[in-house]
Amino acid sequence: MMIGPKPDSSPAVQTESCQQFLLGLFDLHDHGELAGFSPELLARLDEVRLLFVDEFERRFPGYGTGRAVWR
């Protein structure tokens, strides 16, 4: 079962889905801090998050404002 937009969805739908995913990664980091996970593990999560940011910026150059400025 596929979750999220299909690959042939409009760019706006794909962009929104990716932004929601990235917001979820930020929220996951926040929950990790609240749960007391080590700074080292949270730093690794941030490294992975930045890989997704790179992909987002490659696919959707120029998108992102407010909380959606990922770096």
N, CA, C and O atoms as a Tripos MOL2 file, in Angstrom:
@<TRIPOS>MOLECULE
protein
  284   283    71     0     0
PROTEIN
NO_CHARGES

@<TRIPOS>ATOM
      1 N           0.8410   -1.1740    0.0000 N.3       1 MET1
      2 CA          0.0000    0.0000    0.0000 C.3       1 MET1
      3 C           0.8850    1.2360    0.0000 C.2       1 MET1
      4 O           1.8170    1.3360    0.7980 O.2       1 MET1
      5 N           0.6030    2.1570   -0.8740 N.am      2 MET2
      6 CA          1.3650    3.3880   -0.9730 C.3       2 MET2
      7 C           0.7340    4.4690   -0.1070 C.2       2 MET2
      8 O          -0.4830    4.6500   -0.1070 O.2       2 MET2
      9 N           1.5690    5.1760    0.6210 N.am      3 ILE3
     10 CA          1.1080    6.3080    1.4250 C.3       3 ILE3
     11 C           1.6690    7.5600    0.7910 C.2       3 ILE3
     12 O           2.8390    7.5920    0.4100 O.2       3 ILE3
     13 N           0.8500    8.5960    0.6720 N.am      4 GLY4
     14 CA          1.3030    9.8400    0.0590 C.3       4 GLY4
     15 C           0.9170    9.8900   -1.4070 C.2       4 GLY4
     16 O           0.2200    9.0150   -1.9200 O.2       4 GLY4
     17 N           1.3910   10.9410   -2.0690 N.am      5 PRO5
     18 CA          0.9900   11.1120   -3.4630 C.3       5 PRO5
     19 C           1.6590   10.0970   -4.3690 C.2       5 PRO5
     20 O           2.7490    9.6040   -4.0790 O.2       5 PRO5
     21 N           0.9930    9.7960   -5.4590 N.am      6 LYS6
     22 CA          1.5800    8.9330   -6.4670 C.3       6 LYS6
     23 C           2.6940    9.7040   -7.1680 C.2       6 LYS6
     24 O           2.6580   10.9340   -7.2150 O.2       6 LYS6
     25 N           3.6830    8.9960   -7.7120 N.am      7 PRO7
     26 CA          4.7690    9.6830   -8.4100 C.3       7 PRO7
     27 C           4.3040   10.5840   -9.5460 C.2       7 PRO7
     28 O           4.9940   11.5420   -9.8930 O.2       7 PRO7
     29 N           3.1410   10.2920  -10.1330 N.am      8 ASP8
     30 CA          2.6440   11.1210  -11.2330 C.3       8 ASP8
     31 C           1.6940   12.2210  -10.7480 C.2       8 ASP8
     32 O           1.0030   12.8350  -11.5610 O.2       8 ASP8
     33 N           1.6500   12.4800   -9.4310 N.am      9 SER9
     34 CA          0.8290   13.5600   -8.8940 C.3       9 SER9
     35 C           1.3880   14.8990   -9.3510 C.2       9 SER9
     36 O           2.5270   14.9890   -9.8100 O.2       9 SER9
     37 N           0.5740   15.9320   -9.2200 N.am     10 SER10
     38 CA          1.0310   17.2670   -9.6190 C.3      10 SER10
     39 C           2.2160   17.6900   -8.7520 C.2      10 SER10
     40 O           2.3580   17.2210   -7.6230 O.2      10 SER10
     41 N           3.0690   18.5770   -9.2760 N.am     11 PRO11
     42 CA          4.2020   19.0600   -8.4730 C.3      11 PRO11
     43 C           3.7680   19.6720   -7.1400 C.2      11 PRO11
     44 O           4.4590   19.5110   -6.1340 O.2      11 PRO11
     45 N           2.6410   20.3650   -7.1240 N.am     12 ALA12
     46 CA          2.1790   20.9710   -5.8700 C.3      12 ALA12
     47 C           1.8510   19.9000   -4.8330 C.2      12 ALA12
     48 O           2.1720   20.0620   -3.6560 O.2      12 ALA12
     49 N           1.2200   18.8160   -5.2560 N.am     13 VAL13
     50 CA          0.8690   17.7260   -4.3400 C.3      13 VAL13
     51 C           2.1460   17.0410   -3.8460 C.2      13 VAL13
     52 O           2.2750   16.7500   -2.6570 O.2      13 VAL13
     53 N           3.0790   16.7870   -4.7530 N.am     14 GLN14
     54 CA          4.3320   16.1570   -4.3650 C.3      14 GLN14
     55 C           5.1170   17.0480   -3.4000 C.2      14 GLN14
     56 O           5.6640   16.5590   -2.4120 O.2      14 GLN14
     57 N           5.1740   18.3470   -3.6810 N.am     15 THR15
     58 CA          5.8930   19.2760   -2.8210 C.3      15 THR15
     59 C           5.2960   19.2960   -1.4290 C.2      15 THR15
     60 O           6.0260   19.2280   -0.4400 O.2      15 THR15
     61 N           3.9860   19.3880   -1.3390 N.am     16 GLU16
     62 CA          3.3090   19.4180   -0.0360 C.3      16 GLU16
     63 C           3.5820   18.1350    0.7390 C.2      16 GLU16
     64 O           3.8410   18.1810    1.9410 O.2      16 GLU16
     65 N           3.5260   17.0050    0.0700 N.am     17 SER17
     66 CA          3.7810   15.7320    0.7400 C.3      17 SER17
     67 C           5.2070   15.6830    1.2840 C.2      17 SER17
     68 O           5.4300   15.2460    2.4130 O.2      17 SER17
     69 N           6.1630   16.1280    0.4890 N.am     18 CYS18
     70 CA          7.5580   16.1460    0.9410 C.3      18 CYS18
     71 C           7.7400   17.1040    2.1160 C.2      18 CYS18
     72 O           8.4550   16.7890    3.0670 O.2      18 CYS18
     73 N           7.1040   18.2590    2.0550 N.am     19 GLN19
     74 CA          7.2130   19.2070    3.1600 C.3      19 GLN19
     75 C           6.6290   18.6180    4.4330 C.2      19 GLN19
     76 O           7.2040   18.7910    5.5070 O.2      19 GLN19
     77 N           5.5110   17.9320    4.3390 N.am     20 GLN20
     78 CA          4.9250   17.3060    5.5220 C.3      20 GLN20
     79 C           5.8560   16.2390    6.0870 C.2      20 GLN20
     80 O           5.9760   16.1010    7.3040 O.2      20 GLN20
     81 N           6.5110   15.4900    5.2160 N.am     21 PHE21
     82 CA          7.4760   14.4940    5.6580 C.3      21 PHE21
     83 C           8.6240   15.1620    6.4120 C.2      21 PHE21
     84 O           9.0150   14.6990    7.4830 O.2      21 PHE21
     85 N           9.1680   16.2530    5.8560 N.am     22 LEU22
     86 CA         10.2720   16.9460    6.5100 C.3      22 LEU22
     87 C           9.8420   17.5330    7.8580 C.2      22 LEU22
     88 O          10.6030   17.4990    8.8240 O.2      22 LEU22
     89 N           8.6330   18.0670    7.9170 N.am     23 LEU23
     90 CA          8.1240   18.5540    9.2020 C.3      23 LEU23
     91 C           8.0580   17.4230   10.2130 C.2      23 LEU23
     92 O           8.3550   17.6120   11.3930 O.2      23 LEU23
     93 N           7.6670   16.2420    9.7420 N.am     24 GLY24
     94 CA          7.6240   15.0780   10.6280 C.3      24 GLY24
     95 C           9.0020   14.7240   11.1740 C.2      24 GLY24
     96 O           9.1310   14.3130   12.3270 O.2      24 GLY24
     97 N          10.0370   14.8840   10.3400 N.am     25 LEU25
     98 CA         11.4000   14.6250   10.8250 C.3      25 LEU25
     99 C          11.7910   15.6190   11.9130 C.2      25 LEU25
    100 O          12.4210   15.2430   12.9020 O.2      25 LEU25
    101 N          11.4170   16.8930   11.7340 N.am     26 PHE26
    102 CA         11.6770   17.8820   12.7800 C.3      26 PHE26
    103 C          10.9340   17.5100   14.0590 C.2      26 PHE26
    104 O          11.4900   17.5850   15.1550 O.2      26 PHE26
    105 N           9.6790   17.1110   13.9100 N.am     27 ASP27
    106 CA          8.8860   16.7180   15.0810 C.3      27 ASP27
    107 C           9.4810   15.4820   15.7570 C.2      27 ASP27
    108 O           9.4960   15.3910   16.9840 O.2      27 ASP27
    109 N           9.9660   14.5390   14.9620 N.am     28 LEU28
    110 CA         10.5960   13.3480   15.5080 C.3      28 LEU28
    111 C          11.8190   13.7240   16.3510 C.2      28 LEU28
    112 O          12.0410   13.1590   17.4220 O.2      28 LEU28
    113 N          12.5970   14.6690   15.8650 N.am     29 HIS29
    114 CA         13.7580   15.1460   16.6230 C.3      29 HIS29
    115 C          13.3010   15.7520   17.9540 C.2      29 HIS29
    116 O          13.8690   15.4600   19.0060 O.2      29 HIS29
    117 N          12.2720   16.5950   17.8940 N.am     30 ASP30
    118 CA         11.7570   17.2080   19.1260 C.3      30 ASP30
    119 C          11.2840   16.1510   20.1240 C.2      30 ASP30
    120 O          11.5630   16.2460   21.3190 O.2      30 ASP30
    121 N          10.5730   15.1550   19.6280 N.am     31 HIS31
    122 CA         10.1030   14.0740   20.5050 C.3      31 HIS31
    123 C          11.2900   13.2920   21.0790 C.2      31 HIS31
    124 O          11.2640   12.8680   22.2340 O.2      31 HIS31
    125 N          12.3160   13.1110   20.2680 N.am     32 GLY32
    126 CA         13.5210   12.4300   20.7420 C.3      32 GLY32
    127 C          14.1980   13.1780   21.8670 C.2      32 GLY32
    128 O          14.6640   12.5750   22.8340 O.2      32 GLY32
    129 N          14.2530   14.5080   21.7400 N.am     33 GLU33
    130 CA         14.8170   15.3240   22.8270 C.3      33 GLU33
    131 C          13.9930   15.1730   24.0970 C.2      33 GLU33
    132 O          14.5310   14.9640   25.1840 O.2      33 GLU33
    133 N          12.6720   15.2850   23.9390 N.am     34 LEU34
    134 CA         11.7940   15.1670   25.1120 C.3      34 LEU34
    135 C          11.9050   13.7950   25.7620 C.2      34 LEU34
    136 O          11.7610   13.6660   26.9780 O.2      34 LEU34
    137 N          12.1610   12.7730   24.9550 N.am     35 ALA35
    138 CA         12.2780   11.4120   25.4700 C.3      35 ALA35
    139 C          13.6570   11.1350   26.0620 C.2      35 ALA35
    140 O          13.8860   10.0720   26.6370 O.2      35 ALA35
    141 N          14.5620   12.0750   25.9230 N.am     36 GLY36
    142 CA         15.8730   11.9270   26.5330 C.3      36 GLY36
    143 C          16.8830   11.1260   25.7320 C.2      36 GLY36
    144 O          17.8510   10.6130   26.2930 O.2      36 GLY36
    145 N          16.6680   11.0130   24.4220 N.am     37 PHE37
    146 CA         17.6670   10.3200   23.6160 C.3      37 PHE37
    147 C          18.9570   11.1250   23.5840 C.2      37 PHE37
    148 O          18.9520   12.3460   23.7430 O.2      37 PHE37
    149 N          20.0440   10.4270   23.3770 N.am     38 SER38
    150 CA         21.3590   11.0590   23.4510 C.3      38 SER38
    151 C          21.5470   12.0940   22.3440 C.2      38 SER38
    152 O          21.0040   11.9550   21.2480 O.2      38 SER38
    153 N          22.3310   13.1400   22.6490 N.am     39 PRO39
    154 CA         22.6490   14.1340   21.6180 C.3      39 PRO39
    155 C          23.3260   13.5020   20.3950 C.2      39 PRO39
    156 O          23.1500   13.9750   19.2720 O.2      39 PRO39
    157 N          24.0890   12.4490   20.6160 N.am     40 GLU40
    158 CA         24.7680   11.7840   19.5000 C.3      40 GLU40
    159 C          23.7580   11.1540   18.5350 C.2      40 GLU40
    160 O          23.8910   11.2790   17.3180 O.2      40 GLU40
    161 N          22.7570   10.4810   19.0870 N.am     41 LEU41
    162 CA         21.7270    9.8820   18.2320 C.3      41 LEU41
    163 C          20.9110   10.9570   17.5190 C.2      41 LEU41
    164 O          20.5780   10.8100   16.3430 O.2      41 LEU41
    165 N          20.5950   12.0240   18.2230 N.am     42 LEU42
    166 CA         19.8330   13.1050   17.5990 C.3      42 LEU42
    167 C          20.6440   13.7800   16.5020 C.2      42 LEU42
    168 O          20.0840   14.2160   15.4960 O.2      42 LEU42
    169 N          21.9550   13.8710   16.6860 N.am     43 ALA43
    170 CA         22.8180   14.4330   15.6430 C.3      43 ALA43
    171 C          22.7980   13.5460   14.3990 C.2      43 ALA43
    172 O          22.8170   14.0510   13.2760 O.2      43 ALA43
    173 N          22.7610   12.2390   14.5930 N.am     44 ARG44
    174 CA         22.6830   11.3170   13.4470 C.3      44 ARG44
    175 C          21.3550   11.4680   12.7210 C.2      44 ARG44
    176 O          21.2960   11.4110   11.4930 O.2      44 ARG44
    177 N          20.2810   11.6620   13.4980 N.am     45 LEU45
    178 CA         18.9820   11.9080   12.8820 C.3      45 LEU45
    179 C          19.0390   13.1850   12.0450 C.2      45 LEU45
    180 O          18.4840   13.2290   10.9470 O.2      45 LEU45
    181 N          19.7010   14.2160   12.5510 N.am     46 ASP46
    182 CA         19.8430   15.4580   11.7890 C.3      46 ASP46
    183 C          20.6350   15.2410   10.5010 C.2      46 ASP46
    184 O          20.3210   15.8390    9.4720 O.2      46 ASP46
    185 N          21.6570   14.3900   10.5520 N.am     47 GLU47
    186 CA         22.4210   14.0880    9.3380 C.3      47 GLU47
    187 C          21.5150   13.4590    8.2780 C.2      47 GLU47
    188 O          21.5720   13.8230    7.1040 O.2      47 GLU47
    189 N          20.6910   12.5230    8.7030 N.am     48 VAL48
    190 CA         19.7680   11.8710    7.7720 C.3      48 VAL48
    191 C          18.7390   12.8800    7.2750 C.2      48 VAL48
    192 O          18.4060   12.8940    6.0900 O.2      48 VAL48
    193 N          18.2370   13.7170    8.1680 N.am     49 ARG49
    194 CA         17.2610   14.7460    7.7710 C.3      49 ARG49
    195 C          17.8430   15.6210    6.6670 C.2      49 ARG49
    196 O          17.1460   15.9600    5.7110 O.2      49 ARG49
    197 N          19.1210   15.9900    6.7940 N.am     50 LEU50
    198 CA         19.7420   16.8420    5.7880 C.3      50 LEU50
    199 C          19.8720   16.1380    4.4370 C.2      50 LEU50
    200 O          19.8470   16.7960    3.3970 O.2      50 LEU50
    201 N          20.0080   14.8200    4.4390 N.am     51 LEU51
    202 CA         20.0020   14.0790    3.1720 C.3      51 LEU51
    203 C          18.6460   14.2230    2.4790 C.2      51 LEU51
    204 O          18.5760   14.3920    1.2620 O.2      51 LEU51
    205 N          17.5740   14.1540    3.2650 N.am     52 PHE52
    206 CA         16.2380   14.3480    2.6960 C.3      52 PHE52
    207 C          16.0520   15.7940    2.2340 C.2      52 PHE52
    208 O          15.4000   16.0370    1.2190 O.2      52 PHE52
    209 N          16.6140   16.7520    2.9640 N.am     53 VAL53
    210 CA         16.5430   18.1560    2.5520 C.3      53 VAL53
    211 C          17.2490   18.3330    1.2070 C.2      53 VAL53
    212 O          16.7390   19.0180    0.3200 O.2      53 VAL53
    213 N          18.4190   17.7170    1.0590 N.am     54 ASP54
    214 CA         19.1360   17.7890   -0.2180 C.3      54 ASP54
    215 C          18.2630   17.2880   -1.3640 C.2      54 ASP54
    216 O          18.1930   17.9160   -2.4200 O.2      54 ASP54
    217 N          17.6010   16.1570   -1.1480 N.am     55 GLU55
    218 CA         16.7230   15.5880   -2.1690 C.3      55 GLU55
    219 C          15.5530   16.5200   -2.4570 C.2      55 GLU55
    220 O          15.1990   16.7280   -3.6170 O.2      55 GLU55
    221 N          14.9530   17.0810   -1.4170 N.am     56 PHE56
    222 CA         13.8360   18.0100   -1.5870 C.3      56 PHE56
    223 C          14.2710   19.2140   -2.4110 C.2      56 PHE56
    224 O          13.5790   19.6050   -3.3510 O.2      56 PHE56
    225 N          15.4120   19.8060   -2.0650 N.am     57 GLU57
    226 CA         15.8950   20.9880   -2.7750 C.3      57 GLU57
    227 C          16.2520   20.6600   -4.2260 C.2      57 GLU57
    228 O          16.0800   21.4980   -5.1100 O.2      57 GLU57
    229 N          16.7440   19.4560   -4.4710 N.am     58 ARG58
    230 CA         17.0520   19.0480   -5.8350 C.3      58 ARG58
    231 C          15.7660   18.9210   -6.6620 C.2      58 ARG58
    232 O          15.7060   19.3440   -7.8170 O.2      58 ARG58
    233 N          14.7490   18.3320   -6.0430 N.am     59 ARG59
    234 CA         13.4960   18.0980   -6.7650 C.3      59 ARG59
    235 C          12.6310   19.3410   -6.8900 C.2      59 ARG59
    236 O          11.9090   19.5030   -7.8740 O.2      59 ARG59
    237 N          12.7040   20.2240   -5.8900 N.am     60 PHE60
    238 CA         11.8150   21.3940   -5.8430 C.3      60 PHE60
    239 C          12.6180   22.6600   -5.5350 C.2      60 PHE60
    240 O          12.4480   23.2490   -4.4680 O.2      60 PHE60
    241 N          13.4850   23.0830   -6.4500 N.am     61 PRO61
    242 CA         14.3120   24.2660   -6.1750 C.3      61 PRO61
    243 C          13.4520   25.5110   -5.9510 C.2      61 PRO61
    244 O          12.4960   25.7600   -6.6850 O.2      61 PRO61
    245 N          13.8060   26.2800   -4.9340 N.am     62 GLY62
    246 CA         13.1110   27.5290   -4.6640 C.3      62 GLY62
    247 C          11.9030   27.4190   -3.7570 C.2      62 GLY62
    248 O          11.3320   28.4430   -3.3820 O.2      62 GLY62
    249 N          11.4910   26.2110   -3.3890 N.am     63 TYR63
    250 CA         10.3400   26.0460   -2.4970 C.3      63 TYR63
    251 C          10.7900   26.1210   -1.0500 C.2      63 TYR63
    252 O          11.9180   25.7580   -0.7170 O.2      63 TYR63
    253 N           9.9040   26.5920   -0.2040 N.am     64 GLY64
    254 CA         10.1430   26.5800    1.2330 C.3      64 GLY64
    255 C          10.1980   27.9690    1.8290 C.2      64 GLY64
    256 O          11.0550   28.7780    1.4750 O.2      64 GLY64
    257 N           9.2740   28.2390    2.7390 N.am     65 THR65
    258 CA          9.2730   29.4840    3.4950 C.3      65 THR65
    259 C           8.8660   29.1550    4.9260 C.2      65 THR65
    260 O           8.3210   28.0840    5.1910 O.2      65 THR65
    261 N           9.1290   30.0720    5.8390 N.am     66 GLY66
    262 CA          8.7300   29.8670    7.2250 C.3      66 GLY66
    263 C           9.3700   28.6320    7.8000 C.2      66 GLY66
    264 O          10.5770   28.4270    7.6720 O.2      66 GLY66
    265 N           8.5600   27.8050    8.4360 N.am     67 ARG67
    266 CA          9.0640   26.5630    9.0260 C.3      67 ARG67
    267 C           9.6140   25.6080    7.9600 C.2      67 ARG67
    268 O          10.3620   24.6770    8.2580 O.2      67 ARG67
    269 N           9.2230   25.8690    6.7220 N.am     68 ALA68
    270 CA          9.6530   25.0170    5.6160 C.3      68 ALA68
    271 C          11.0420   25.3860    5.0770 C.2      68 ALA68
    272 O          11.4680   24.8350    4.0620 O.2      68 ALA68
    273 N          11.7500   26.3040    5.7360 N.am     69 VAL69
    274 CA         13.1500   26.5460    5.3920 C.3      69 VAL69
    275 C          13.9400   25.5430    6.2100 C.2      69 VAL69
    276 O          14.1190   25.7070    7.4160 O.2      69 VAL69
    277 N          14.4070   24.5070    5.5410 N.am     70 TRP70
    278 CA         14.8400   23.3010    6.2300 C.3      70 TRP70
    279 C          16.2260   23.3700    6.8250 C.2      70 TRP70
    280 O          16.5220   22.6020    7.7400 O.2      70 TRP70
    281 N          17.0650   24.2220    6.3700 N.am     71 ARG71
    282 CA         18.4290   24.2640    6.8830 C.3      71 ARG71
    283 C          18.4770   25.2520    8.0050 C.2      71 ARG71
    284 O          19.5350   25.4600    8.5990 O.2      71 ARG71
@<TRIPOS>BOND
     1     1     2 1
     2     2     3 1
     3     3     4 2
     4     3     5 am
     5     5     6 1
     6     6     7 1
     7     7     8 2
     8     7     9 am
     9     9    10 1
    10    10    11 1
    11    11    12 2
    12    11    13 am
    13    13    14 1
    14    14    15 1
    15    15    16 2
    16    15    17 am
    17    17    18 1
    18    18    19 1
    19    19    20 2
    20    19    21 am
    21    21    22 1
    22    22    23 1
    23    23    24 2
    24    23    25 am
    25    25    26 1
    26    26    27 1
    27    27    28 2
    28    27    29 am
    29    29    30 1
    30    30    31 1
    31    31    32 2
    32    31    33 am
    33    33    34 1
    34    34    35 1
    35    35    36 2
    36    35    37 am
    37    37    38 1
    38    38    39 1
    39    39    40 2
    40    39    41 am
    41    41    42 1
    42    42    43 1
    43    43    44 2
    44    43    45 am
    45    45    46 1
    46    46    47 1
    47    47    48 2
    48    47    49 am
    49    49    50 1
    50    50    51 1
    51    51    52 2
    52    51    53 am
    53    53    54 1
    54    54    55 1
    55    55    56 2
    56    55    57 am
    57    57    58 1
    58    58    59 1
    59    59    60 2
    60    59    61 am
    61    61    62 1
    62    62    63 1
    63    63    64 2
    64    63    65 am
    65    65    66 1
    66    66    67 1
    67    67    68 2
    68    67    69 am
    69    69    70 1
    70    70    71 1
    71    71    72 2
    72    71    73 am
    73    73    74 1
    74    74    75 1
    75    75    76 2
    76    75    77 am
    77    77    78 1
    78    78    79 1
    79    79    80 2
    80    79    81 am
    81    81    82 1
    82    82    83 1
    83    83    84 2
    84    83    85 am
    85    85    86 1
    86    86    87 1
    87    87    88 2
    88    87    89 am
    89    89    90 1
    90    90    91 1
    91    91    92 2
    92    91    93 am
    93    93    94 1
    94    94    95 1
    95    95    96 2
    96    95    97 am
    97    97    98 1
    98    98    99 1
    99    99   100 2
   100    99   101 am
   101   101   102 1
   102   102   103 1
   103   103   104 2
   104   103   105 am
   105   105   106 1
   106   106   107 1
   107   107   108 2
   108   107   109 am
   109   109   110 1
   110   110   111 1
   111   111   112 2
   112   111   113 am
   113   113   114 1
   114   114   115 1
   115   115   116 2
   116   115   117 am
   117   117   118 1
   118   118   119 1
   119   119   120 2
   120   119   121 am
   121   121   122 1
   122   122   123 1
   123   123   124 2
   124   123   125 am
   125   125   126 1
   126   126   127 1
   127   127   128 2
   128   127   129 am
   129   129   130 1
   130   130   131 1
   131   131   132 2
   132   131   133 am
   133   133   134 1
   134   134   135 1
   135   135   136 2
   136   135   137 am
   137   137   138 1
   138   138   139 1
   139   139   140 2
   140   139   141 am
   141   141   142 1
   142   142   143 1
   143   143   144 2
   144   143   145 am
   145   145   146 1
   146   146   147 1
   147   147   148 2
   148   147   149 am
   149   149   150 1
   150   150   151 1
   151   151   152 2
   152   151   153 am
   153   153   154 1
   154   154   155 1
   155   155   156 2
   156   155   157 am
   157   157   158 1
   158   158   159 1
   159   159   160 2
   160   159   161 am
   161   161   162 1
   162   162   163 1
   163   163   164 2
   164   163   165 am
   165   165   166 1
   166   166   167 1
   167   167   168 2
   168   167   169 am
   169   169   170 1
   170   170   171 1
   171   171   172 2
   172   171   173 am
   173   173   174 1
   174   174   175 1
   175   175   176 2
   176   175   177 am
   177   177   178 1
   178   178   179 1
   179   179   180 2
   180   179   181 am
   181   181   182 1
   182   182   183 1
   183   183   184 2
   184   183   185 am
   185   185   186 1
   186   186   187 1
   187   187   188 2
   188   187   189 am
   189   189   190 1
   190   190   191 1
   191   191   192 2
   192   191   193 am
   193   193   194 1
   194   194   195 1
   195   195   196 2
   196   195   197 am
   197   197   198 1
   198   198   199 1
   199   199   200 2
   200   199   201 am
   201   201   202 1
   202   202   203 1
   203   203   204 2
   204   203   205 am
   205   205   206 1
   206   206   207 1
   207   207   208 2
   208   207   209 am
   209   209   210 1
   210   210   211 1
   211   211   212 2
   212   211   213 am
   213   213   214 1
   214   214   215 1
   215   215   216 2
   216   215   217 am
   217   217   218 1
   218   218   219 1
   219   219   220 2
   220   219   221 am
   221   221   222 1
   222   222   223 1
   223   223   224 2
   224   223   225 am
   225   225   226 1
   226   226   227 1
   227   227   228 2
   228   227   229 am
   229   229   230 1
   230   230   231 1
   231   231   232 2
   232   231   233 am
   233   233   234 1
   234   234   235 1
   235   235   236 2
   236   235   237 am
   237   237   238 1
   238   238   239 1
   239   239   240 2
   240   239   241 am
   241   241   242 1
   242   242   243 1
   243   243   244 2
   244   243   245 am
   245   245   246 1
   246   246   247 1
   247   247   248 2
   248   247   249 am
   249   249   250 1
   250   250   251 1
   251   251   252 2
   252   251   253 am
   253   253   254 1
   254   254   255 1
   255   255   256 2
   256   255   257 am
   257   257   258 1
   258   258   259 1
   259   259   260 2
   260   259   261 am
   261   261   262 1
   262   262   263 1
   263   263   264 2
   264   263   265 am
   265   265   266 1
   266   266   267 1
   267   267   268 2
   268   267   269 am
   269   269   270 1
   270   270   271 1
   271   271   272 2
   272   271   273 am
   273   273   274 1
   274   274   275 1
   275   275   276 2
   276   275   277 am
   277   277   278 1
   278   278   279 1
   279   279   280 2
   280   279   281 am
   281   281   282 1
   282   282   283 1
   283   283   284 2
@<TRIPOS>SUBSTRUCTURE
     1 MET1         2 RESIDUE 1 A MET
     2 MET2         6 RESIDUE 1 A MET
     3 ILE3        10 RESIDUE 1 A ILE
     4 GLY4        14 RESIDUE 1 A GLY
     5 PRO5        18 RESIDUE 1 A PRO
     6 LYS6        22 RESIDUE 1 A LYS
     7 PRO7        26 RESIDUE 1 A PRO
     8 ASP8        30 RESIDUE 1 A ASP
     9 SER9        34 RESIDUE 1 A SER
    10 SER10       38 RESIDUE 1 A SER
    11 PRO11       42 RESIDUE 1 A PRO
    12 ALA12       46 RESIDUE 1 A ALA
    13 VAL13       50 RESIDUE 1 A VAL
    14 GLN14       54 RESIDUE 1 A GLN
    15 THR15       58 RESIDUE 1 A THR
    16 GLU16       62 RESIDUE 1 A GLU
    17 SER17       66 RESIDUE 1 A SER
    18 CYS18       70 RESIDUE 1 A CYS
    19 GLN19       74 RESIDUE 1 A GLN
    20 GLN20       78 RESIDUE 1 A GLN
    21 PHE21       82 RESIDUE 1 A PHE
    22 LEU22       86 RESIDUE 1 A LEU
    23 LEU23       90 RESIDUE 1 A LEU
    24 GLY24       94 RESIDUE 1 A GLY
    25 LEU25       98 RESIDUE 1 A LEU
    26 PHE26      102 RESIDUE 1 A PHE
    27 ASP27      106 RESIDUE 1 A ASP
    28 LEU28      110 RESIDUE 1 A LEU
    29 HIS29      114 RESIDUE 1 A HIS
    30 ASP30      118 RESIDUE 1 A ASP
    31 HIS31      122 RESIDUE 1 A HIS
    32 GLY32      126 RESIDUE 1 A GLY
    33 GLU33      130 RESIDUE 1 A GLU
    34 LEU34      134 RESIDUE 1 A LEU
    35 ALA35      138 RESIDUE 1 A ALA
    36 GLY36      142 RESIDUE 1 A GLY
    37 PHE37      146 RESIDUE 1 A PHE
    38 SER38      150 RESIDUE 1 A SER
    39 PRO39      154 RESIDUE 1 A PRO
    40 GLU40      158 RESIDUE 1 A GLU
    41 LEU41      162 RESIDUE 1 A LEU
    42 LEU42      166 RESIDUE 1 A LEU
    43 ALA43      170 RESIDUE 1 A ALA
    44 ARG44      174 RESIDUE 1 A ARG
    45 LEU45      178 RESIDUE 1 A LEU
    46 ASP46      182 RESIDUE 1 A ASP
    47 GLU47      186 RESIDUE 1 A GLU
    48 VAL48      190 RESIDUE 1 A VAL
    49 ARG49      194 RESIDUE 1 A ARG
    50 LEU50      198 RESIDUE 1 A LEU
    51 LEU51      202 RESIDUE 1 A LEU
    52 PHE52      206 RESIDUE 1 A PHE
    53 VAL53      210 RESIDUE 1 A VAL
    54 ASP54      214 RESIDUE 1 A ASP
    55 GLU55      218 RESIDUE 1 A GLU
    56 PHE56      222 RESIDUE 1 A PHE
    57 GLU57      226 RESIDUE 1 A GLU
    58 ARG58      230 RESIDUE 1 A ARG
    59 ARG59      234 RESIDUE 1 A ARG
    60 PHE60      238 RESIDUE 1 A PHE
    61 PRO61      242 RESIDUE 1 A PRO
    62 GLY62      246 RESIDUE 1 A GLY
    63 TYR63      250 RESIDUE 1 A TYR
    64 GLY64      254 RESIDUE 1 A GLY
    65 THR65      258 RESIDUE 1 A THR
    66 GLY66      262 RESIDUE 1 A GLY
    67 ARG67      266 RESIDUE 1 A ARG
    68 ALA68      270 RESIDUE 1 A ALA
    69 VAL69      274 RESIDUE 1 A VAL
    70 TRP70      278 RESIDUE 1 A TRP
    71 ARG71      282 RESIDUE 1 A ARG
